[in-house]
Amino acid sequence: MSEGSETLGDMREVESGTGPGRVVVVGAGIAGLAAAHRLLQRGARVTVLEASDRVGGKLLPGEIAGARVDFGAESMLARRPEAVALAREVGLDDRLQPPATATASIWTRGALRPMPKGHVMGVPGTAAALTGVLSDEGLARIERDADLPRTEVGEDVAVGEYVAARLGREVVDRLVEPLLGGVYAGDAYRISMRSAVPQLYQVAKTHDSLTQGVRELQARMAAAQQTGPVFMGIRGGIGSLPLAVADSVRARGGEILTGTPVTEVRRETPGGWRVVAGDRVLHADAVVVAAPAPVAAGLLRPEAPEAATELAAVEYASMALVTLAYRRADTALPEGSGFLVPPVDGRTIKASTFASQKWGWIAEENPDTVVLRTSVGRYGETEILQREDAGLVDVSRHDLREATGLDATPLETRVTRWTDGLPQYPVGHHARVARIREHVAKLPGLAVCGAPYDGVGIPACIASAYAAVDQIGGDLESRGAARSASVEGGGGRRAGVEELTANPVQSLHGGAGE
């Protein structure tokens, strides 16, 4: 691509039908890269513009004490196909690897206790499922659920608020909260049940008793006989996925420019878009904005001010990951993949992953080294993240010593800060996303995707990217037709959004104890 203004081509026919000609993708996180990859498969010419100096967003590979590790998200949900399928498409099939252990713990009430089974995001089908984690009083409170009158949830409700009303606060504080915190770094008493745990929302809408509804949900899940691992990793780290997708994009003729922040996205007459990035001016048939909500808000404000206002209201949580490497001879960790920590217990760390025990390839490649990590910070907690890196290492080592007895001096430490890293899904999030899409749909050739909309997990981000590609494909196919904005885009858009709304898959960017 030459410097300055470029005039980009018209639509062309491809095997799958008429597709967009030139598309600019703003953002090279996994959503933007997945959109670019899908667009190239459909015959488009694609340029990806990324403000930072690398691709991958929250997926960040690296090394510590010679061991390859992830400094961001470290696993992807395997029960939905998008992420694993994309990994296979870009040549990572032989590197896919499930966790070596699915056993985790919860550090609560002064001890590491086995993570209970038989629950849905911490909500049990029976009180007995949480024996050992809850007090006798907490278990007795769960039993009252069957006798309580129905709790109406309306269009949405906070997970913590509803579960506490049905089963008591102890269930929320000691299990639901740390599990949801691992996903969203958020507050269970604010997080939308409809957006974050849609299965429970449907149970709440249709059942008088929450525990009865969970038991029926568990029975349906068992009848579906889903096999295979729940989570999947990649030898060398999940951070290798965006690198492989980027390589595939380039091999297919796509262009990826890093260190190239976009400053303007404007409509052109009679059709198409003008994108300004530094001294480059690109003219495109369509634009996919796969950027964080604040960035997307700034870019969309001139053409879609209502959508920009909604995006600007999306809140984010900050967190830090502390990665530590030890001599194996100096460590004796408990069994399992790690542990979660309920905030109610007053600890500083929120979780820890025993990476060398969780991922077999780390132990195989580094037999004399043990790698583990902790996560610190979540929504509303700003004081702890103001500490210097050494301070975060110190509090992590203190809590690890209290939980596991680990008192060795690490070989190396690394603190990775994810400032405003995780979008929050408060009550009403689904309605906000619907409003954003409604406003964006009025502008043919424009689509949005990524973590702010339908789920923060890797499969959800990829699925949202595919829905965005379907949307702009429908927009461009219908260019010039006299159709209302509510119909514009055809079945591709509507089917994609409905699928996302029904399945906003989560993954644990905090990476600990899942």
Disulfide bonds with the S-S distance in Angstrom:
none
